[in-house]
């Protein structure tokens, strides 16, 4: 007899609940791997900024006010990972037209890494259960 979907889901949750939370450095490296291996080789992973509440307005403010003066920057990307007990890792990057992270002359990605305890309603609604938003 097949397990009902609810009990299978509960077993998955219990398995993850017994594991230690991921190191923030590992989390950013994993996200950068999704964006491209070239960024991993050159990126210098910053220490994450910890926030109680990350808002949609703060994300937009950063993309407008902190945009690097480099022609490669085409748009912005926000990647998040929900469901971790240690917080919500959020990687905010400026990317080129091929969605690759734009790098500074030192090899660091133009962007920032944060760990938020929670997201505001507007940002949560924009995400709609996804882990990536593109800002153009």
N, CA, C and O atoms as a GROMACS GRO file, in nm:
protein
  544
    1UNK      N    1   0.084  -0.116   0.000
    1UNK     CA    2   0.000   0.000   0.000
    1UNK      C    3   0.090   0.124   0.000
    1UNK      O    4   0.186   0.130   0.076
    2UNK      N    5   0.060   0.222  -0.082
    2UNK     CA    6   0.141   0.343  -0.093
    2UNK      C    7   0.116   0.434   0.027
    2UNK      O    8   0.006   0.438   0.082
    3UNK      N    9   0.221   0.505   0.067
    3UNK     CA   10   0.206   0.603   0.174
    3UNK      C   11   0.117   0.716   0.127
    3UNK      O   12   0.114   0.752   0.009
    4UNK      N   13   0.043   0.773   0.222
    4UNK     CA   14  -0.033   0.891   0.182
    4UNK      C   15   0.066   1.007   0.168
    4UNK      O   16   0.170   1.008   0.234
    5UNK      N   17   0.035   1.107   0.082
    5UNK     CA   18   0.129   1.217   0.056
    5UNK      C   19   0.167   1.293   0.181
    5UNK      O   20   0.280   1.339   0.193
    6UNK      N   21   0.074   1.307   0.275
    6UNK     CA   22   0.103   1.382   0.396
    6UNK      C   23   0.212   1.316   0.479
    6UNK      O   24   0.304   1.384   0.524
    7UNK      N   25   0.205   1.184   0.500
    7UNK     CA   26   0.306   1.117   0.582
    7UNK      C   27   0.442   1.116   0.512
    7UNK      O   28   0.546   1.126   0.578
    8UNK      N   29   0.444   1.105   0.380
    8UNK     CA   30   0.572   1.111   0.307
    8UNK      C   31   0.635   1.249   0.324
    8UNK      O   32   0.756   1.261   0.343
    9UNK      N   33   0.552   1.352   0.319
    9UNK     CA   34   0.602   1.489   0.338
    9UNK      C   35   0.655   1.508   0.481
    9UNK      O   36   0.760   1.569   0.500
   10UNK      N   37   0.584   1.455   0.579
   10UNK     CA   38   0.629   1.466   0.718
   10UNK      C   39   0.762   1.396   0.739
   10UNK      O   40   0.846   1.446   0.815
   11UNK      N   41   0.784   1.281   0.676
   11UNK     CA   42   0.913   1.211   0.688
   11UNK      C   43   1.025   1.296   0.632
   11UNK      O   44   1.134   1.304   0.690
   12UNK      N   45   1.000   1.361   0.518
   12UNK     CA   46   1.103   1.449   0.460
   12UNK      C   47   1.136   1.562   0.556
   12UNK      O   48   1.253   1.594   0.576
   13UNK      N   49   1.034   1.624   0.614
   13UNK     CA   50   1.058   1.734   0.707
   13UNK      C   51   1.137   1.688   0.828
   13UNK      O   52   1.228   1.758   0.872
   14UNK      N   53   1.104   1.571   0.882
   14UNK     CA   54   1.178   1.519   0.998
   14UNK      C   55   1.324   1.496   0.963
   14UNK      O   56   1.414   1.525   1.042
   15UNK      N   57   1.349   1.442   0.841
   15UNK     CA   58   1.487   1.416   0.800
   15UNK      C   59   1.567   1.546   0.798
   15UNK      O   60   1.680   1.550   0.846
   16UNK      N   61   1.509   1.652   0.741
   16UNK     CA   62   1.580   1.780   0.735
   16UNK      C   63   1.591   1.846   0.871
   16UNK      O   64   1.689   1.915   0.898
   17UNK      N   65   1.492   1.825   0.957
   17UNK     CA   66   1.494   1.888   1.089
   17UNK      C   67   1.609   1.836   1.174
   17UNK      O   68   1.655   1.907   1.264
   18UNK      N   69   1.656   1.714   1.148
   18UNK     CA   70   1.765   1.656   1.227
   18UNK      C   71   1.903   1.699   1.180
   18UNK      O   72   2.002   1.672   1.247
   19UNK      N   73   1.910   1.766   1.066
   19UNK     CA   74   2.040   1.809   1.014
   19UNK      C   75   2.074   1.947   1.068
   19UNK      O   76   1.986   2.027   1.099
   20UNK      N   77   2.205   1.974   1.079
   20UNK     CA   78   2.251   2.105   1.122
   20UNK      C   79   2.222   2.208   1.013
   20UNK      O   80   2.227   2.174   0.895
   21UNK      N   81   2.191   2.333   1.051
   21UNK     CA   82   2.166   2.434   0.948
   21UNK      C   83   2.292   2.457   0.865
   21UNK      O   84   2.403   2.446   0.916
   22UNK      N   85   2.275   2.490   0.737
   22UNK     CA   86   2.392   2.509   0.652
   22UNK      C   87   2.471   2.634   0.692
   22UNK      O   88   2.415   2.731   0.742
   23UNK      N   89   2.598   2.628   0.669
   23UNK     CA   90   2.684   2.743   0.691
   23UNK      C   91   2.647   2.850   0.587
   23UNK      O   92   2.631   2.816   0.470
   24UNK      N   93   2.635   2.978   0.625
   24UNK     CA   94   2.599   3.081   0.528
   24UNK      C   95   2.694   3.087   0.409
   24UNK      O   96   2.653   3.118   0.298
   25UNK      N   97   2.821   3.059   0.433
   25UNK     CA   98   2.917   3.060   0.322
   25UNK      C   99   2.884   2.951   0.221
   25UNK      O  100   2.892   2.973   0.101
   26UNK      N  101   2.845   2.833   0.271
   26UNK     CA  102   2.805   2.724   0.180
   26UNK      C  103   2.680   2.762   0.102
   26UNK      O  104   2.668   2.727  -0.016
   27UNK      N  105   2.589   2.832   0.167
   27UNK     CA  106   2.465   2.872   0.100
   27UNK      C  107   2.494   2.967  -0.017
   27UNK      O  108   2.439   2.949  -0.126
   28UNK      N  109   2.579   3.066   0.004
   28UNK     CA  110   2.608   3.160  -0.105
   28UNK      C  111   2.684   3.091  -0.218
   28UNK      O  112   2.661   3.119  -0.335
   29UNK      N  113   2.775   3.001  -0.183
   29UNK     CA  114   2.848   2.928  -0.286
   29UNK      C  115   2.751   2.844  -0.369
   29UNK      O  116   2.764   2.837  -0.491
   30UNK      N  117   2.654   2.781  -0.303
   30UNK     CA  118   2.554   2.703  -0.377
   30UNK      C  119   2.473   2.788  -0.472
   30UNK      O  120   2.445   2.747  -0.585
   31UNK      N  121   2.436   2.907  -0.427
   31UNK     CA  122   2.359   2.997  -0.514
   31UNK      C  123   2.445   3.044  -0.631
   31UNK      O  124   2.399   3.050  -0.745
   32UNK      N  125   2.569   3.078  -0.603
   32UNK     CA  126   2.658   3.120  -0.711
   32UNK      C  127   2.680   3.008  -0.812
   32UNK      O  128   2.696   3.035  -0.932
   33UNK      N  129   2.682   2.884  -0.765
   33UNK     CA  130   2.696   2.772  -0.858
   33UNK      C  131   2.579   2.767  -0.954
   33UNK      O  132   2.595   2.732  -1.071
   34UNK      N  133   2.462   2.802  -0.906
   34UNK     CA  134   2.346   2.806  -0.994
   34UNK      C  135   2.362   2.912  -1.102
   34UNK      O  136   2.312   2.896  -1.213
   35UNK      N  137   2.433   3.019  -1.069
   35UNK     CA  138   2.450   3.129  -1.164
   35UNK      C  139   2.566   3.108  -1.260
   35UNK      O  140   2.567   3.167  -1.368
   36UNK      N  141   2.660   3.029  -1.224
   36UNK     CA  142   2.772   3.005  -1.314
   36UNK      C  143   2.900   2.975  -1.241
   36UNK      O  144   2.934   3.043  -1.143
   37UNK      N  145   2.973   2.875  -1.288
   37UNK     CA  146   3.095   2.832  -1.220
   37UNK      C  147   3.206   2.936  -1.230
   37UNK      O  148   3.294   2.938  -1.144
   38UNK      N  149   3.205   3.021  -1.331
   38UNK     CA  150   3.309   3.124  -1.343
   38UNK      C  151   3.303   3.218  -1.223
   38UNK      O  152   3.407   3.264  -1.176
   39UNK      N  153   3.182   3.246  -1.174
   39UNK     CA  154   3.170   3.335  -1.059
   39UNK      C  155   3.229   3.272  -0.934
   39UNK      O  156   3.285   3.342  -0.850
   40UNK      N  157   3.218   3.141  -0.921
   40UNK     CA  158   3.273   3.072  -0.804
   40UNK      C  159   3.424   3.088  -0.798
   40UNK      O  160   3.480   3.112  -0.691
   41UNK      N  161   3.489   3.074  -0.911
   41UNK     CA  162   3.635   3.080  -0.914
   41UNK      C  163   3.686   3.217  -0.871
   41UNK      O  164   3.792   3.227  -0.810
   42UNK      N  165   3.610   3.322  -0.904
   42UNK     CA  166   3.661   3.456  -0.880
   42UNK      C  167   3.597   3.527  -0.762
   42UNK      O  168   3.649   3.627  -0.714
   43UNK      N  169   3.485   3.476  -0.715
   43UNK     CA  170   3.411   3.548  -0.611
   43UNK      C  171   3.480   3.538  -0.475
   43UNK      O  172   3.537   3.435  -0.439
   44UNK      N  173   3.472   3.646  -0.402
   44UNK     CA  174   3.516   3.647  -0.264
   44UNK      C  175   3.389   3.659  -0.181
   44UNK      O  176   3.325   3.764  -0.180
   45UNK      N  177   3.352   3.552  -0.113
   45UNK     CA  178   3.224   3.546  -0.044
   45UNK      C  179   3.227   3.640   0.076
   45UNK      O  180   3.311   3.625   0.165
   46UNK      N  181   3.136   3.737   0.078
   46UNK     CA  182   3.132   3.831   0.191
   46UNK      C  183   3.063   3.770   0.312
   46UNK      O  184   2.989   3.673   0.300
   47UNK      N  185   3.089   3.828   0.426
   47UNK     CA  186   3.017   3.787   0.547
   47UNK      C  187   2.874   3.839   0.533
   47UNK      O  188   2.853   3.955   0.499
   48UNK      N  189   2.775   3.754   0.559
   48UNK     CA  190   2.636   3.797   0.538
   48UNK      C  191   2.592   3.904   0.636
   48UNK      O  192   2.635   3.908   0.751
   49UNK      N  193   2.507   3.992   0.588
   49UNK     CA  194   2.443   4.094   0.671
   49UNK      C  195   2.317   4.031   0.728
   49UNK      O  196   2.239   3.973   0.653
   50UNK      N  197   2.294   4.042   0.858
   50UNK     CA  198   2.177   3.982   0.923
   50UNK      C  199   2.070   4.089   0.943
   50UNK      O  200   2.096   4.196   0.996
   51UNK      N  201   1.947   4.056   0.898
   51UNK     CA  202   1.835   4.149   0.909
   51UNK      C  203   1.719   4.080   0.978
   51UNK      O  204   1.698   3.960   0.963
   52UNK      N  205   1.643   4.157   1.053
   52UNK     CA  206   1.522   4.104   1.112
   52UNK      C  207   1.414   4.094   1.004
   52UNK      O  208   1.345   3.992   0.994
   53UNK      N  209   1.398   4.199   0.923
   53UNK     CA  210   1.295   4.204   0.819
   53UNK      C  211   1.357   4.257   0.691
   53UNK      O  212   1.416   4.365   0.690
   54UNK      N  213   1.344   4.182   0.583
   54UNK     CA  214   1.387   4.228   0.451
   54UNK      C  215   1.262   4.269   0.375
   54UNK      O  216   1.166   4.193   0.364
   55UNK      N  217   1.264   4.392   0.323
   55UNK     CA  218   1.147   4.445   0.255
   55UNK      C  219   1.170   4.458   0.105
   55UNK      O  220   1.284   4.467   0.058
   56UNK      N  221   1.061   4.458   0.031
   56UNK     CA  222   1.066   4.479  -0.112
   56UNK      C  223   1.127   4.616  -0.143
   56UNK      O  224   1.207   4.630  -0.235
   57UNK      N  225   1.088   4.718  -0.064
   57UNK     CA  226   1.142   4.853  -0.085
   57UNK      C  227   1.294   4.856  -0.069
   57UNK      O  228   1.362   4.927  -0.143
   58UNK      N  229   1.348   4.781   0.027
   58UNK     CA  230   1.493   4.777   0.047
   58UNK      C  231   1.563   4.709  -0.070
   58UNK      O  232   1.671   4.751  -0.110
   59UNK      N  233   1.502   4.606  -0.126
   59UNK     CA  234   1.559   4.540  -0.243
   59UNK      C  235   1.565   4.636  -0.360
   59UNK      O  236   1.669   4.647  -0.426
   60UNK      N  237   1.456   4.707  -0.386
   60UNK     CA  238   1.450   4.804  -0.496
   60UNK      C  239   1.548   4.918  -0.471
   60UNK      O  240   1.620   4.960  -0.563
   61UNK      N  241   1.552   4.969  -0.348
   61UNK     CA  242   1.645   5.078  -0.314
   61UNK      C  243   1.788   5.039  -0.347
   61UNK      O  244   1.862   5.117  -0.407
   62UNK      N  245   1.828   4.918  -0.309
   62UNK     CA  246   1.964   4.873  -0.334
   62UNK      C  247   1.993   4.866  -0.484
   62UNK      O  248   2.098   4.912  -0.529
   63UNK      N  249   1.900   4.810  -0.561
   63UNK     CA  250   1.923   4.800  -0.705
   63UNK      C  251   1.933   4.938  -0.770
   63UNK      O  252   2.008   4.954  -0.867
   64UNK      N  253   1.860   5.037  -0.721
   64UNK     CA  254   1.864   5.172  -0.779
   64UNK      C  255   1.987   5.249  -0.731
   64UNK      O  256   2.060   5.305  -0.813
   65UNK      N  257   2.009   5.253  -0.601
   65UNK     CA  258   2.114   5.337  -0.544
   65UNK      C  259   2.253   5.276  -0.549
   65UNK      O  260   2.351   5.351  -0.550
   66UNK      N  261   2.266   5.145  -0.551
   66UNK     CA  262   2.396   5.080  -0.546
   66UNK      C  263   2.439   5.019  -0.680
   66UNK      O  264   2.537   4.945  -0.685
   67UNK      N  265   2.367   5.049  -0.785
   67UNK     CA  266   2.399   4.994  -0.917
   67UNK      C  267   2.540   5.035  -0.957
   67UNK      O  268   2.571   5.155  -0.959
   68UNK      N  269   2.626   4.939  -0.988
   68UNK     CA  270   2.764   4.975  -1.026
   68UNK      C  271   2.766   5.046  -1.162
   68UNK      O  272   2.682   5.020  -1.248
   69UNK      N  273   2.861   5.132  -1.178
   69UNK     CA  274   2.876   5.207  -1.302
   69UNK      C  275   2.962   5.126  -1.399
   69UNK      O  276   3.076   5.161  -1.427
   70UNK      N  277   2.904   5.019  -1.448
   70UNK     CA  278   2.973   4.932  -1.542
   70UNK      C  279   2.874   4.891  -1.650
   70UNK      O  280   2.760   4.859  -1.620
   71UNK      N  281   2.916   4.892  -1.775
   71UNK     CA  282   2.822   4.865  -1.886
   71UNK      C  283   2.770   4.721  -1.889
   71UNK      O  284   2.668   4.695  -1.953
   72UNK      N  285   2.836   4.627  -1.821
   72UNK     CA  286   2.791   4.488  -1.823
   72UNK      C  287   2.660   4.466  -1.749
   72UNK      O  288   2.586   4.373  -1.779
   73UNK      N  289   2.632   4.552  -1.651
   73UNK     CA  290   2.512   4.534  -1.570
   73UNK      C  291   2.389   4.556  -1.657
   73UNK      O  292   2.371   4.662  -1.717
   74UNK      N  293   2.303   4.453  -1.662
   74UNK     CA  294   2.180   4.462  -1.740
   74UNK      C  295   2.057   4.468  -1.649
   74UNK      O  296   1.964   4.543  -1.675
   75UNK      N  297   2.057   4.389  -1.542
   75UNK     CA  298   1.945   4.386  -1.451
   75UNK      C  299   1.989   4.324  -1.318
   75UNK      O  300   2.106   4.294  -1.298
   76UNK      N  301   1.893   4.305  -1.229
   76UNK     CA  302   1.925   4.249  -1.099
   76UNK      C  303   1.853   4.117  -1.076
   76UNK      O  304   1.753   4.087  -1.141
   77UNK      N  305   1.907   4.039  -0.984
   77UNK     CA  306   1.847   3.911  -0.948
   77UNK      C  307   1.849   3.897  -0.796
   77UNK      O  308   1.946   3.933  -0.730
   78UNK      N  309   1.741   3.846  -0.742
   78UNK     CA  310   1.732   3.815  -0.600
   78UNK      C  311   1.704   3.667  -0.588
   78UNK      O  312   1.603   3.617  -0.638
   79UNK      N  313   1.794   3.596  -0.522
   79UNK     CA  314   1.776   3.453  -0.497
   79UNK      C  315   1.761   3.433  -0.348
   79UNK      O  316   1.835   3.490  -0.268
   80UNK      N  317   1.664   3.351  -0.310
   80UNK     CA  318   1.643   3.323  -0.169
   80UNK      C  319   1.624   3.174  -0.148
   80UNK      O  320   1.597   3.100  -0.242
   81UNK      N  321   1.640   3.132  -0.024
   81UNK     CA  322   1.616   2.992   0.012
   81UNK      C  323   1.532   2.994   0.139
   81UNK      O  324   1.582   3.031   0.245
   82UNK      N  325   1.407   2.955   0.129
   82UNK     CA  326   1.318   2.957   0.245
   82UNK      C  327   1.317   2.821   0.314
   82UNK      O  328   1.359   2.720   0.256
   83UNK      N  329   1.270   2.821   0.436
   83UNK     CA  330   1.251   2.697   0.509
   83UNK      C  331   1.368   2.654   0.596
   83UNK      O  332   1.368   2.543   0.648
   84UNK      N  333   1.467   2.739   0.612
   84UNK     CA  334   1.581   2.705   0.698
   84UNK      C  335   1.559   2.766   0.836
   84UNK      O  336   1.516   2.881   0.848
   85UNK      N  337   1.588   2.691   0.939
   85UNK     CA  338   1.569   2.739   1.076
   85UNK      C  339   1.661   2.857   1.107
   85UNK      O  340   1.628   2.940   1.191
   86UNK      N  341   1.776   2.864   1.041
   86UNK     CA  342   1.874   2.969   1.071
   86UNK      C  343   1.841   3.102   1.005
   86UNK      O  344   1.913   3.199   1.026
   87UNK      N  345   1.736   3.108   0.926
   87UNK     CA  346   1.698   3.231   0.857
   87UNK      C  347   1.680   3.206   0.709
   87UNK      O  348   1.684   3.093   0.663
   88UNK      N  349   1.660   3.314   0.636
   88UNK     CA  350   1.638   3.307   0.492
   88UNK      C  351   1.759   3.367   0.422
   88UNK      O  352   1.774   3.490   0.419
   89UNK      N  353   1.848   3.284   0.366
   89UNK     CA  354   1.962   3.339   0.292
   89UNK      C  355   1.911   3.408   0.165
   89UNK      O  356   1.830   3.353   0.091
   90UNK      N  357   1.960   3.529   0.142
   90UNK     CA  358   1.917   3.609   0.028
   90UNK      C  359   2.042   3.661  -0.044
   90UNK      O  360   2.126   3.727   0.017
   91UNK      N  361   2.052   3.632  -0.170
   91UNK     CA  362   2.163   3.680  -0.251
   91UNK      C  363   2.108   3.778  -0.353
   91UNK      O  364   2.025   3.741  -0.437
   92UNK      N  365   2.153   3.902  -0.346
   92UNK     CA  366   2.108   4.007  -0.436
   92UNK      C  367   2.226   4.044  -0.525
   92UNK      O  368   2.328   4.092  -0.477
   93UNK      N  369   2.209   4.021  -0.656
   93UNK     CA  370   2.320   4.040  -0.750
   93UNK      C  371   2.280   4.126  -0.869
   93UNK      O  372   2.164   4.129  -0.909
   94UNK      N  373   2.379   4.194  -0.923
   94UNK     CA  374   2.366   4.259  -1.053
   94UNK      C  375   2.419   4.160  -1.155
   94UNK      O  376   2.528   4.104  -1.139
   95UNK      N  377   2.342   4.138  -1.261
   95UNK     CA  378   2.378   4.037  -1.360
   95UNK      C  379   2.378   4.098  -1.500
   95UNK      O  380   2.319   4.203  -1.523
   96UNK      N  381   2.445   4.028  -1.594
   96UNK     CA  382   2.450   4.074  -1.732
   96UNK      C  383   2.330   4.021  -1.810
   96UNK      O  384   2.242   3.956  -1.752
   97UNK      N  385   2.326   4.047  -1.939
   97UNK     CA  386   2.211   4.006  -2.021
   97UNK      C  387   2.195   3.855  -2.031
   97UNK      O  388   2.087   3.806  -2.065
   98UNK      N  389   2.301   3.779  -2.002
   98UNK     CA  390   2.294   3.633  -2.003
   98UNK      C  391   2.271   3.577  -1.862
   98UNK      O  392   2.286   3.457  -1.839
   99UNK      N  393   2.234   3.664  -1.767
   99UNK     CA  394   2.208   3.627  -1.627
   99UNK      C  395   2.331   3.575  -1.553
   99UNK      O  396   2.318   3.499  -1.458
  100UNK      N  397   2.450   3.616  -1.596
  100UNK     CA  398   2.573   3.583  -1.524
  100UNK      C  399   2.604   3.698  -1.429
  100UNK      O  400   2.583   3.814  -1.463
  101UNK      N  401   2.655   3.667  -1.309
  101UNK     CA  402   2.690   3.774  -1.215
  101UNK      C  403   2.795   3.867  -1.274
  101UNK      O  404   2.892   3.822  -1.335
  102UNK      N  405   2.774   3.997  -1.255
  102UNK     CA  406   2.875   4.095  -1.295
  102UNK      C  407   2.978   4.103  -1.183
  102UNK      O  408   2.943   4.112  -1.066
  103UNK      N  409   3.103   4.100  -1.221
  103UNK     CA  410   3.211   4.097  -1.123
  103UNK      C  411   3.288   4.228  -1.123
  103UNK      O  412   3.304   4.293  -1.227
  104UNK      N  413   3.335   4.266  -1.006
  104UNK     CA  414   3.421   4.383  -0.992
  104UNK      C  415   3.561   4.348  -1.043
  104UNK      O  416   3.590   4.231  -1.067
  105UNK      N  417   3.648   4.448  -1.059
  105UNK     CA  418   3.785   4.418  -1.102
  105UNK      C  419   3.859   4.322  -1.008
  105UNK      O  420   3.954   4.255  -1.050
  106UNK      N  421   3.817   4.315  -0.882
  106UNK     CA  422   3.883   4.224  -0.787
  106UNK      C  423   3.826   4.082  -0.794
  106UNK      O  424   3.877   3.991  -0.729
  107UNK      N  425   3.719   4.063  -0.875
  107UNK     CA  426   3.660   3.931  -0.889
  107UNK      C  427   3.540   3.905  -0.800
  107UNK      O  428   3.479   3.798  -0.808
  108UNK      N  429   3.505   4.001  -0.716
  108UNK     CA  430   3.386   3.986  -0.631
  108UNK      C  431   3.261   4.018  -0.711
  108UNK      O  432   3.262   4.109  -0.794
  109UNK      N  433   3.154   3.944  -0.687
  109UNK     CA  434   3.030   3.976  -0.757
  109UNK      C  435   2.974   4.109  -0.707
  109UNK      O  436   2.983   4.140  -0.588
  110UNK      N  437   2.915   4.186  -0.798
  110UNK     CA  438   2.846   4.309  -0.758
  110UNK      C  439   2.714   4.267  -0.696
  110UNK      O  440   2.624   4.220  -0.765
  111UNK      N  441   2.704   4.284  -0.566
  111UNK     CA  442   2.582   4.246  -0.496
  111UNK      C  443   2.609   4.231  -0.349
  111UNK      O  444   2.710   4.277  -0.296
  112UNK      N  445   2.516   4.165  -0.284
  112UNK     CA  446   2.530   4.146  -0.138
  112UNK      C  447   2.460   4.018  -0.097
  112UNK      O  448   2.372   3.967  -0.167
  113UNK      N  449   2.501   3.968   0.018
  113UNK     CA  450   2.444   3.847   0.075
  113UNK      C  451   2.388   3.881   0.212
  113UNK      O  452   2.457   3.941   0.294
  114UNK      N  453   2.263   3.843   0.235
  114UNK     CA  454   2.197   3.873   0.361
  114UNK      C  455   2.129   3.747   0.413
  114UNK      O  456   2.098   3.656   0.338
  115UNK      N  457   2.108   3.745   0.543
  115UNK     CA  458   2.026   3.642   0.605
  115UNK      C  459   1.916   3.716   0.681
  115UNK      O  460   1.944   3.791   0.775
  116UNK      N  461   1.793   3.696   0.639
  116UNK     CA  462   1.679   3.764   0.700
  116UNK      C  463   1.598   3.667   0.785
  116UNK      O  464   1.586   3.549   0.751
  117UNK      N  465   1.546   3.716   0.894
  117UNK     CA  466   1.456   3.632   0.975
  117UNK      C  467   1.321   3.617   0.906
  117UNK      O  468   1.257   3.512   0.913
  118UNK      N  469   1.278   3.726   0.839
  118UNK     CA  470   1.150   3.720   0.770
  118UNK      C  471   1.148   3.819   0.654
  118UNK      O  472   1.231   3.910   0.647
  119UNK      N  473   1.053   3.800   0.564
  119UNK     CA  474   1.033   3.887   0.449
  119UNK      C  475   0.901   3.960   0.465
  119UNK      O  476   0.806   3.905   0.522
  120UNK      N  477   0.893   4.084   0.414
  120UNK     CA  478   0.766   4.155   0.424
  120UNK      C  479   0.664   4.095   0.328
  120UNK      O  480   0.697   4.015   0.241
  121UNK      N  481   0.538   4.136   0.344
  121UNK     CA  482   0.430   4.080   0.262
  121UNK      C  483   0.450   4.104   0.114
  121UNK      O  484   0.426   4.014   0.033
  122UNK      N  485   0.493   4.223   0.077
  122UNK     CA  486   0.510   4.256  -0.064
  122UNK      C  487   0.616   4.168  -0.129
  122UNK      O  488   0.596   4.118  -0.240
  123UNK      N  489   0.728   4.148  -0.062
  123UNK     CA  490   0.834   4.063  -0.115
  123UNK      C  491   0.788   3.917  -0.121
  123UNK      O  492   0.816   3.847  -0.218
  124UNK      N  493   0.720   3.872  -0.018
  124UNK     CA  494   0.668   3.736  -0.016
  124UNK      C  495   0.571   3.715  -0.132
  124UNK      O  496   0.574   3.611  -0.198
  125UNK      N  497   0.484   3.813  -0.157
  125UNK     CA  498   0.389   3.802  -0.268
  125UNK      C  499   0.461   3.801  -0.402
  125UNK      O  500   0.423   3.727  -0.493
  126UNK      N  501   0.565   3.883  -0.416
  126UNK     CA  502   0.642   3.886  -0.541
  126UNK      C  503   0.708   3.750  -0.567
  126UNK      O  504   0.712   3.704  -0.681
  127UNK      N  505   0.758   3.688  -0.463
  127UNK     CA  506   0.822   3.558  -0.478
  127UNK      C  507   0.721   3.450  -0.516
  127UNK      O  508   0.750   3.363  -0.597
  128UNK      N  509   0.603   3.456  -0.458
  128UNK     CA  510   0.498   3.361  -0.492
  128UNK      C  511   0.541   3.215  -0.484
  128UNK      O  512   0.500   3.133  -0.566
  129UNK      N  513   0.625   3.183  -0.383
  129UNK     CA  514   0.671   3.044  -0.367
  129UNK      C  515   0.795   3.012  -0.447
  129UNK      O  516   0.850   2.903  -0.431
  130UNK      N  517   0.842   3.103  -0.532
  130UNK     CA  518   0.964   3.081  -0.610
  130UNK      C  519   1.086   3.126  -0.530
  130UNK      O  520   1.071   3.187  -0.424
  131UNK      N  521   1.202   3.096  -0.579
  131UNK     CA  522   1.325   3.135  -0.509
  131UNK      C  523   1.407   3.237  -0.588
  131UNK      O  524   1.520   3.268  -0.551
  132UNK      N  525   1.352   3.287  -0.697
  132UNK     CA  526   1.424   3.382  -0.783
  132UNK      C  527   1.329   3.488  -0.834
  132UNK      O  528   1.219   3.458  -0.882
  133UNK      N  529   1.372   3.614  -0.825
  133UNK     CA  530   1.302   3.726  -0.888
  133UNK      C  531   1.406   3.800  -0.972
  133UNK      O  532   1.517   3.827  -0.926
  134UNK      N  533   1.367   3.833  -1.094
  134UNK     CA  534   1.452   3.915  -1.182
  134UNK      C  535   1.396   4.057  -1.181
  134UNK      O  536   1.276   4.077  -1.201
  135UNK      N  537   1.481   4.155  -1.158
  135UNK     CA  538   1.444   4.296  -1.156
  135UNK      C  539   1.504   4.363  -1.279
  135UNK      O  540   1.626   4.366  -1.295
  136UNK      N  541   1.418   4.417  -1.366
  136UNK     CA  542   1.469   4.483  -1.487
  136UNK      C  543   1.448   4.632  -1.478
  136UNK      O  544   1.483   4.705  -1.571
   0.00000   0.00000   0.00000
